[in-house]
Structure formats: structure tokens, C-alpha cells
Amino acid sequence: MRLAFFGSPEFALPAFRKLQGQITLVVTRPDQPARRGWRRQSTAVKKIALENGLPVLETIPCAADLKAIDKIVVVAYGSLIPEEIVGQWECINLHPSLLPKYRGASPLQSALLNGETKTGVTTMLLNARMDAGDILLQEEIAIGENLNFAELQGVCAERGAELLWKTLAADVPKIRRPQDEKTATYCRKITKEDSLIVSGEDAWQVHNKVRAVGGYVFHKNKRVKILATRYTAAKLELVTVQPEGRQPMSYAAFRNGYGEIIL
């Protein structure tokens, strides 16, 4: 089977490695500056593709580019696939949620923000609507109460790679099933404002915010990032913080020098 692999960030790397022997073309996002004024950086997928001698496109391919391709696999590509491609090739997408729940740009962060105890990975067929294509296979993943975004993303990436492998070996017409639109939910893009810890949030809400997107408070008129917390027996413990203009430190060290943070 000859695959075109559409993907960009590190989340896509386990799937790339799992399918590498079948990938003959890679499509990824164009190089971007890491920060304003910095040198342009390649995506994680582009780097590994070039290391393995695979052809890479940084723009949407035309039909001629895909003429030797049997199927397209999409993992966190970062842009919509045009309908003319979706209509001509079987496009299998990996999405990190149990669709139809959490369609959209931030399924893992949203699951953590909402205090979900489980999520999962779904392989699905792309269609003209965002994350609305037929479901192929799904696998449920438990969310421990102290699991953070980076850890959950890593688990989903690895389990998703295995699920893609199983999907490509399956009889797609037999396993495909439509999504239930009545139970569909959507998640929006995360913004900096989502990290602000505000008065009135309880311990569980604060913990979920920190492990999902990182949190911050204003302490003595200075911004302090809350980098890690621990939630045990309905009590919140601050673990790692970063004062404005300083390096990350343990909360115990911060408290000794700056005083206690009152949430």
C-alpha cells in the first residue's frame, strides 16, 4: 500500500514511524519562525521525512502529485484538506477524542479543562465538514486525575498510531459508521485568557486549568505562572511555579521567598 502522509507536529511522529514503510509522500505545513525575528523552523514531520529520504511537499498537492498514491493518512496536519482530494482518495484521519465528542482544534485540552475521566482516539474518514466523517475504529483512554496535557497527548499519539495500523488493515466499508450528530460537541481554539486563574474557581477547576493549558495568577502585582499542581483527596497542592522574569522553581522555594499564593 502506498500512502501519502499529511502531518506536522510531534503528535504525528508515532504514526509516521509506525507507517513509515508504506509512506511514499509527505505533506506538511510550511516552515515558520519559532518566534518573531527567529530563523524559520521546519515541522517535526518534515524533519523526520527528510532524514528518511522521503519527498516532502509544503503546499496542498495536485492530483498529479497523488497519482501513485493508494490512500491518504492525516494526523494533525493543521489545515483543511480540499474537497477535490477528499472526494478522489480515501482519507483516513486520526482524531484525539471519542468522536462525535470534542470535534475541533483542542480536544485534549478541552477534555482536561472539563475534568473528563476518559477520552480516546478515533480513526475516521474525512469529508467536507470538520471532524464529521464516518467513524472507523475507536479506543478509549482513561484520564488519571493528575495526568497533564503533555502526558495525555503522548499516550494518545502512541495509541493512535496503533489504531491507524489496525484501521489500514481493516475492511473499511464493513467498519465505517456515521457519527451521531445529536451527541456531537465542539471545542474552540485555546487562547492565553484560558490560563488566567480567577477568583471563585475551586481546587478542581484550578487543577484542570493548570494541567490542560497552564495557569497564571497575579501575586503582589507580578504575574506568576502555575506550571504544575497535584490534586489528592479533593485538595490542591501547588508543585512548580515561575515568577515573572525568573526560572521555574518549586512552590516551597517560591513561598519562602515571595510568600504564599492565595487562590
C-alpha positions, 0 to 999 in steps of 0.5 A: 500500500502506498500512502501519502502522509499529511502531518506536522507536529510531534503528535504525528511522529508515532504514526509516521514511524509506525507507517513509515514503510508504506509512506511514499509522500509527505505533506506538511505545513510550511516552515515558520519562525519559532518566534518573531525575528527567529530563523524559520523552523521546519515541522517535526514531520518534515524533519523526520521525512527528510532524514528518511529520504522521503519527498516532502511537499509544503503546499496542498498537492495536485492530483498529479502529485497523488497519482501513485498514491493508494490512500491518504493518512492525516494526523494533525496536519493543521489545515483543511484538506480540499474537497477535490482530494477528499472526494478522489482518495480515501482519507483516513484521519486520526482524531484525539477524542471519542468522536462525535465528542470534542470535534475541533482544534483542542480536544485534549485540552478541552477534555482536561479543562472539563475534568473528563475521566476518559477520552480516546482516539478515533480513526475516521474518514474525512469529508467536507465538514470538520471532524464529521466523517464516518467513524472507523475504529475507536479506543478509549483512554482513561484520564488519571486525575493528575495526568497533564496535557503533555502526558495525555497527548503522548499516550494518545499519539502512541495509541493512535498510531496503533489504531491507524495500523489496525484501521489500514488493515481493516475492511473499511466499508464493513467498519465505517459508521456515521457519527451521531450528530445529536451527541456531537460537541465542539471545542474552540481554539485555546487562547492565553485568557484560558490560563488566567486563574480567577477568583471563585474557581475551586481546587478542581477547576484550578487543577484542570486549568493548570494541567490542560493549558497552564495557569497564571495568577497575579501575586503582589502585582507580578504575574506568576505562572502555575506550571504544575499542581497535584490534586489528592483527596479533593485538595490542591497542592501547588508543585512548580511555579515561575515568577515573572522574569525568573526560572521555574522553581518549586512552590516551597522555594517560591513561598519562602521567598515571595510568600504564599499564593492565595487562590 
